[in-house]
Structure formats: C-alpha cells, structure tokens
Amino acid sequence: MDKKKLLLLLGALIIAVGTAMAARSLFAGASAPKAEAAQEASKGPKVLVAQRALPVGTIITADSIAFQQWPKEMVQDAYFIDGEADMNKLLGTVVRYPITAGQPVTQGALVAPGDRGFLAAALGPGMRAVTIPVSAKTGVGGFVFPGDHVDLMLTQTVAGRDGGSPLKATETILRNVRVLATDQSTETTVEEGKTVVRAFRTVTLEVTPKIAEKIAVAQTIGTLSLSLRSLADNQSELDQAIASGTLKVPTGASKEQEEKFLSQAMNRPIDGGGTFVTGGDVSRFQRRTAPPTESTRPAPSYAPTYSTPMVSGSRGAASAPVRSAPVVRVTRGKTTTEESAGGN
C-alpha cells in the first residue's frame, strides 16, 4: 500500500471518530433537559395512595394505604396530603368507591364510622350486620379493631348423662368473621403522650342471614367470646381451598375481578367445622364419671376398713359378721384357714 492511500484511510478514520463523538454529545445534551424536567415534575407533596386493590366495602387498615410522592401539577384538593391528613384517623374507615392499586385515595371515597351509610358501605353483597355484647374478658381485652377477623366461641352448661353432674363445654361455632365496628374510642394525653383506650362493650360483625339467626340463638344459650385470628390464617385457608378445588376462581376473569373475588372469599365467614372442648377435657372433676353431688352422696362411714359390723336380725339377735375385705383360703397340711387378702 502506498503512502497516499494510507494517509487517506487514516484521515477517514479520524473523521468517523469525530462524527460519532459529536453525535453522542448532541443526543446527551438533548435528553438532559427532559430528564431534569421529569425529575422536577416528580418533586411534589406526598399523597395517600392505595397499596393494593380496594373494592367497595374494604375496611382501611395500616397495610392498605401509604403516602407516596406525587407530581405537583397532578395533585388535587380531594387528595390526602402528608402533613395535613392524619392517617391514623383513616384507619377503620370503609371504601365507598372501588380504588385500584397505586391510585390516590380521595376524601369522598371513604366513609368513617358514625357517618350515615357506614355499615351499608361496609357490608358485602348479601351480608348482614349483627351486634353482640362483649367484655374485656370475652373481647380479647379490647385488642379487636374494625377489619380484624375473629372466631366466635359459645360457652354453656350441658346436663350430664343419666342425671349426672352438669358439664361445662365451649365450642367454636363460627370462624373467620369480619369485625365491622366497635364502640371503642381512644383518648391521647398531651402531657404523657400515651394513648388511653376505653374498652368496648359491643362488637358489630358481618355475617350471612343464616348465621345472624344462629348468633341470635347462641346468645340465649350461653356466653359468646371472641378469639382473634392471625392475618396469615386467612391467606393459608384461602390457598388450601383453591388447591383442593373447593374454591374456584372464575375463568376468564381479569386481574381486578380476580382480586375482588379473592377479597370477598377471604372475608366470608365459615359456618361449621369448628372444634369443641368439654370440662372433662380440662378437669378430672368434670368428666362423665364424676362423683355425684353432695345432695345425693351417701353419708360417709367411719367404721374401720376391716371391721366386722353386726347386722341386726329379728328381735335384736346378732347375725354373722360381714366381711369388708376379700379373703383367701390357705391350706397348710391338713389345716385350712381364711386370711384377709388386703390386710397388712
């Protein structure tokens, strides 16, 4: 290759490298303002958004909503703004209109307890609301809040067999019942910064019409108690129901429809299949073989164990002694004697 061609090839290579670097700087300069503009647009106040799909009737809990930064030009007056709205006051409210995941929560989409239409919005299709009285002992010490799921236990006294002693029994009559509301209120003292919770006296539950009748009868039979369920129990039971085929997700349903179906299934109360415990399982004195009561118990005998009391005959004649312990016959050679089998 001659020297002239080599110089031309080297010059073309230099021109190509220079053109590539100029084009790169040109594109980088054009995209930088857009990135800065997008970054500036995203800098806005934090608004309250849904962390998952919230269908109508969903009770707001701490894990269902959160504050998220939102573009300033897209913020509306109906949004809950961080620093202006207290999220703790929104816990226990009910979704009035469906909210998709990531969508800002508006003030008109929530209805608070005590507002008109609260229970009607909280109830699912075909469900009913019933209220039962509870105490600190039967209501999990006041640690039951709207949106929680509880099991309902009935404690009663049942008659013993063949006129025996009555037996105490407790059975779980309902499972996975959703709590709609309580009459609980909280008061915060500014001086100490502590929250004082007044124990509630009633709890409102979401049930089917048939279960509502069952609860009404159960209140006349004995005492109703609440047992708080874990959040993981609902999901595990739901997975088992889907795996076993007892719960089938509608075919062809969209992701939103599927989430709504599963949410309704998780909030559905379970009637039947509960466990029970009797007093005989807890205390030896409550078993079916328990001794009779004091009124029917025979008078104790203070005679010695191996005494031989005389049984009266006619005209006060003494009869043969009655043995109070088993005896055995012992033969020694030609002599046979009777000896007590339980003696010392």
C-alpha positions as CSV (number, residue, x, y, z in Angstrom):
1,M,0.0,0.0,0.0
2,D,1.5,3.4,-1.0
3,K,1.8,6.3,1.4
4,K,-1.0,8.4,-0.2
5,K,-3.7,5.7,0.3
6,L,-2.6,5.1,3.9
7,L,-3.0,8.9,4.7
8,L,-6.5,8.9,3.2
9,L,-7.5,5.9,5.3
10,L,-6.2,7.4,8.4
11,G,-8.0,10.7,7.7
12,A,-11.3,8.9,7.1
13,L,-10.9,7.1,10.4
14,I,-10.3,10.3,12.3
15,I,-13.3,12.0,10.7
16,A,-15.6,9.0,11.6
17,V,-14.5,9.1,15.3
18,G,-15.0,12.8,15.5
19,T,-18.5,12.5,13.9
20,A,-19.5,9.7,16.4
21,M,-18.4,11.8,19.4
22,A,-20.2,14.9,18.2
23,A,-23.4,12.9,17.7
24,R,-23.1,11.4,21.2
25,S,-22.7,14.8,22.8
26,L,-25.6,16.1,20.8
27,F,-28.0,13.4,21.9
28,A,-26.9,13.6,25.5
29,G,-27.4,17.3,25.6
30,A,-30.9,17.0,24.1
31,S,-32.0,14.3,26.7
32,A,-30.6,16.0,29.7
33,P,-33.3,18.8,29.9
34,K,-36.0,16.1,29.6
35,A,-34.6,14.1,32.5
36,E,-34.3,17.3,34.6
37,A,-37.8,18.3,33.6
38,A,-39.1,14.8,34.6
39,Q,-37.2,14.9,37.9
40,E,-38.6,18.4,38.7
41,A,-42.1,17.2,37.8
42,S,-41.9,14.3,40.2
43,K,-40.9,16.5,43.0
44,G,-44.3,17.2,44.7
45,P,-46.1,16.5,48.0
46,K,-46.8,13.0,49.3
47,V,-50.3,11.9,48.8
48,L,-52.2,8.9,50.2
49,V,-52.4,6.0,47.7
50,A,-53.8,2.5,47.8
51,Q,-51.2,-0.2,48.2
52,R,-53.5,-2.8,46.7
53,A,-56.9,-3.0,45.0
54,L,-59.6,-1.8,47.4
55,P,-63.0,-2.9,46.4
56,V,-66.2,-1.4,47.8
57,G,-66.7,-2.3,51.5
58,T,-63.0,-2.7,52.3
59,I,-62.1,-1.6,55.8
60,I,-58.9,0.5,55.7
61,T,-56.0,-0.9,57.6
62,A,-52.4,0.2,58.1
63,D,-51.1,-2.0,55.3
64,S,-53.7,-1.0,52.7
65,I,-52.7,2.7,52.3
66,A,-49.4,4.7,52.4
67,F,-48.1,8.1,51.5
68,Q,-46.3,8.4,48.1
69,Q,-44.6,11.3,46.3
70,W,-46.8,12.7,43.6
71,P,-46.3,15.2,40.7
72,K,-47.1,18.7,41.9
73,E,-49.2,19.6,38.9
74,M,-51.4,16.4,39.3
75,V,-52.3,17.0,43.0
76,Q,-55.9,17.7,43.6
77,D,-57.7,19.2,46.5
78,A,-59.5,15.9,47.3
79,Y,-56.3,14.1,48.0
80,F,-55.0,13.4,51.5
81,I,-51.6,15.2,51.7
82,D,-48.9,14.1,54.1
83,G,-48.6,16.6,57.0
84,E,-52.2,17.8,56.5
85,A,-54.0,14.5,57.0
86,D,-53.7,12.1,59.9
87,M,-53.6,8.5,58.5
88,N,-54.4,7.1,62.0
89,K,-57.8,8.7,61.8
90,L,-58.5,7.0,58.5
91,L,-57.9,3.5,59.9
92,G,-61.3,1.8,60.3
93,T,-63.0,3.8,57.5
94,V,-64.7,2.0,54.7
95,V,-64.2,2.3,50.9
96,R,-67.3,3.7,49.3
97,Y,-66.0,3.5,45.7
98,P,-63.5,1.0,44.2
99,I,-59.9,2.1,44.3
100,T,-57.2,0.4,42.1
101,A,-53.6,-0.3,43.3
102,G,-51.5,2.8,43.2
103,Q,-54.4,5.2,42.8
104,P,-54.6,8.2,45.1
105,V,-57.3,7.9,47.8
106,T,-59.8,10.8,47.7
107,Q,-61.8,12.1,50.6
108,G,-65.1,11.2,49.0
109,A,-64.1,7.6,48.6
110,L,-64.0,6.9,52.3
111,V,-66.8,6.9,54.9
112,A,-66.0,7.0,58.6
113,P,-67.7,5.1,61.4
114,G,-70.7,7.0,62.7
115,D,-71.3,8.6,59.3
116,R,-74.5,7.9,57.5
117,G,-74.3,4.8,55.3
118,F,-71.2,3.5,57.0
119,L,-72.5,0.0,57.7
120,A,-74.3,-0.2,54.4
121,A,-71.0,0.6,52.6
122,A,-69.0,-1.9,54.7
123,L,-71.4,-4.8,54.1
124,G,-70.7,-7.1,51.2
125,P,-73.4,-8.2,48.8
126,G,-76.0,-10.5,50.6
127,M,-74.4,-9.9,54.0
128,R,-75.9,-8.7,57.3
129,A,-74.6,-6.8,60.4
130,V,-75.2,-8.1,63.9
131,T,-74.0,-6.7,67.2
132,I,-73.1,-8.8,70.2
133,P,-72.2,-7.6,73.8
134,V,-68.7,-8.4,74.9
135,S,-66.5,-7.6,77.9
136,A,-62.7,-7.2,78.4
137,K,-62.6,-10.9,79.1
138,T,-64.7,-12.1,76.2
139,G,-63.5,-9.4,73.7
140,V,-59.7,-10.1,73.7
141,G,-59.0,-7.3,76.2
142,G,-60.1,-4.6,73.7
143,F,-57.5,-5.5,71.1
144,V,-60.1,-6.1,68.3
145,F,-60.4,-3.4,65.7
146,P,-62.5,-2.9,62.5
147,G,-61.2,-5.1,59.7
148,D,-59.9,-7.9,62.0
149,H,-61.2,-11.4,61.7
150,V,-62.3,-13.4,64.7
151,D,-63.7,-16.8,65.7
152,L,-66.9,-16.9,67.8
153,M,-67.0,-19.3,70.7
154,L,-70.0,-20.4,72.8
155,T,-69.6,-21.4,76.4
156,Q,-72.6,-23.2,78.0
157,T,-73.6,-25.8,80.7
158,V,-75.0,-29.1,79.4
159,A,-76.8,-31.7,81.5
160,G,-74.8,-34.8,82.5
161,R,-75.8,-38.2,81.4
162,D,-78.3,-40.3,83.4
163,G,-78.9,-37.4,85.8
164,G,-75.2,-36.9,86.5
165,S,-73.4,-33.7,87.3
166,P,-73.7,-30.8,84.7
167,L,-70.8,-30.4,82.3
168,K,-69.2,-27.2,81.1
169,A,-68.5,-27.0,77.4
170,T,-67.1,-24.5,74.9
171,E,-67.3,-24.8,71.1
172,T,-66.2,-22.7,68.2
173,I,-69.5,-22.1,66.3
174,L,-68.2,-19.6,63.7
175,R,-64.8,-18.9,62.1
176,N,-63.3,-16.1,60.1
177,V,-66.0,-13.5,61.0
178,R,-65.1,-9.9,59.9
179,V,-65.4,-7.2,62.5
180,L,-67.2,-4.1,61.1
181,A,-67.2,-1.8,64.0
182,T,-66.8,-1.4,67.8
183,D,-67.8,1.3,70.2
184,Q,-64.2,1.8,71.2
185,S,-62.7,5.3,71.4
186,T,-59.1,6.5,72.0
187,E,-58.0,9.5,74.0
188,T,-54.4,10.8,73.9
189,T,-53.0,12.8,76.7
190,V,-50.6,15.5,75.6
191,E,-48.6,15.6,78.8
192,E,-47.6,12.0,78.8
193,G,-48.0,11.2,75.1
194,K,-49.8,8.0,75.9
195,T,-53.0,6.6,74.3
196,V,-55.7,5.6,76.7
197,V,-58.2,3.0,75.2
198,R,-61.6,2.6,76.6
199,A,-62.7,-1.0,76.4
200,F,-65.6,-1.5,74.1
201,R,-68.9,-3.1,75.2
202,T,-70.3,-4.2,71.8
203,V,-68.9,-5.6,68.5
204,T,-70.6,-5.5,65.2
205,L,-69.9,-8.4,62.9
206,E,-70.5,-9.2,59.2
207,V,-72.4,-12.4,58.7
208,T,-74.8,-14.1,56.3
209,P,-78.6,-14.1,57.1
210,K,-78.5,-17.7,58.3
211,I,-75.5,-17.0,60.6
212,A,-77.3,-14.0,62.0
213,E,-80.1,-16.2,63.2
214,K,-77.5,-18.6,64.6
215,I,-75.9,-15.9,66.7
216,A,-79.3,-14.7,68.0
217,V,-80.0,-18.1,69.3
218,A,-76.5,-18.6,70.7
219,Q,-76.8,-15.5,72.9
220,T,-79.7,-17.1,74.7
221,I,-77.9,-20.4,75.2
222,G,-74.7,-19.3,76.9
223,T,-71.8,-16.8,76.7
224,L,-70.2,-15.7,73.5
225,S,-66.5,-15.0,73.3
226,L,-64.2,-13.7,70.6
227,S,-60.9,-15.3,69.5
228,L,-58.7,-13.0,67.4
229,R,-57.4,-14.7,64.2
230,S,-53.9,-14.2,62.6
231,L,-53.7,-12.4,59.3
232,A,-51.8,-15.4,57.9
233,D,-54.6,-17.8,58.7
234,N,-57.0,-16.3,56.1
235,Q,-54.4,-16.5,53.3
236,S,-53.4,-20.1,54.2
237,E,-57.0,-21.3,54.3
238,L,-57.7,-19.5,51.1
239,D,-54.7,-21.2,49.4
240,Q,-55.9,-24.6,50.7
241,A,-59.4,-24.0,49.4
242,I,-58.1,-23.1,45.9
243,A,-55.7,-26.1,45.9
244,S,-58.4,-28.5,47.0
245,G,-60.8,-27.2,44.4
246,T,-63.5,-26.1,46.9
247,L,-62.9,-22.5,45.8
248,K,-62.6,-21.9,42.1
249,V,-61.6,-18.6,40.6
250,P,-63.9,-17.6,37.7
251,T,-62.4,-18.4,34.3
252,G,-61.6,-15.5,32.0
253,A,-61.7,-13.0,34.9
254,S,-59.5,-10.0,34.7
255,K,-56.8,-9.3,37.4
256,E,-59.1,-6.8,39.0
257,Q,-62.1,-9.2,39.1
258,E,-59.9,-12.0,40.4
259,E,-58.6,-9.8,43.3
260,K,-62.2,-8.7,44.1
261,F,-63.3,-12.4,44.1
262,L,-60.5,-13.5,46.4
263,S,-61.0,-10.5,48.7
264,Q,-64.7,-11.4,49.1
265,A,-63.7,-15.1,49.7
266,M,-61.3,-14.1,52.5
267,N,-63.9,-12.1,54.2
268,R,-66.6,-14.8,54.0
269,P,-67.4,-16.3,57.5
270,I,-67.1,-20.1,57.9
271,D,-70.0,-21.9,59.5
272,G,-69.4,-25.4,60.8
273,G,-66.3,-27.5,61.2
274,G,-65.4,-25.9,64.5
275,T,-63.8,-27.6,67.4
276,F,-65.1,-28.0,71.0
277,V,-63.7,-28.7,74.4
278,T,-65.7,-30.0,77.4
279,G,-65.0,-29.7,81.1
280,G,-64.0,-33.4,81.1
281,D,-61.1,-32.5,78.8
282,V,-59.9,-29.8,81.2
283,S,-60.7,-31.1,84.7
284,R,-60.9,-34.6,86.1
285,F,-63.9,-33.5,88.2
286,Q,-65.9,-32.6,85.1
287,R,-65.7,-36.0,83.4
288,R,-68.7,-38.1,82.8
289,T,-67.6,-40.4,85.6
290,A,-67.6,-37.5,88.1
291,P,-68.9,-38.4,91.6
292,P,-72.5,-37.4,92.5
293,T,-73.3,-34.1,94.1
294,E,-73.3,-33.6,97.8
295,S,-77.1,-33.9,98.0
296,T,-77.0,-37.4,96.5
297,R,-73.7,-38.5,98.1
298,P,-74.2,-41.2,100.8
299,A,-73.2,-40.4,104.3
300,P,-69.5,-41.4,105.0
301,S,-68.8,-44.5,107.1
302,Y,-66.3,-44.0,109.8
303,A,-66.0,-47.8,110.6
304,P,-62.6,-49.3,110.3
305,T,-61.8,-50.7,106.9
306,Y,-61.6,-54.3,108.1
307,S,-64.2,-54.1,110.9
308,T,-67.0,-56.7,111.2
309,P,-70.1,-54.7,112.0
310,M,-73.1,-56.7,113.2
311,V,-76.2,-56.9,111.0
312,S,-79.3,-56.8,113.2
313,G,-81.7,-59.7,112.9
314,S,-85.1,-60.3,114.3
315,R,-85.7,-59.3,118.0
316,G,-82.1,-57.9,118.2
317,A,-80.5,-61.2,117.6
318,A,-76.9,-60.9,116.3
319,S,-76.2,-62.4,112.9
320,A,-72.9,-63.4,111.3
321,P,-70.3,-60.8,110.8
322,V,-70.0,-59.2,107.4
323,R,-66.5,-59.1,105.8
324,S,-65.4,-55.7,104.4
325,A,-62.4,-57.1,102.5
326,P,-61.7,-60.2,100.3
327,V,-60.3,-63.3,101.9
328,V,-58.3,-66.3,100.6
329,R,-58.1,-69.8,101.9
330,V,-54.7,-71.0,102.8
331,T,-54.1,-74.8,103.4
332,R,-51.1,-75.8,105.4
333,G,-51.0,-79.6,105.6
334,K,-54.4,-80.7,106.9
335,T,-55.3,-77.3,108.3
336,T,-57.2,-74.7,106.1
337,T,-57.6,-71.1,107.3
338,E,-59.1,-67.9,105.9
339,E,-56.9,-64.9,105.7
340,S,-57.6,-61.3,104.5
341,A,-56.2,-60.5,101.1
342,G,-55.9,-56.8,101.8
343,G,-54.5,-56.8,105.3
344,N,-51.1,-55.7,106.4
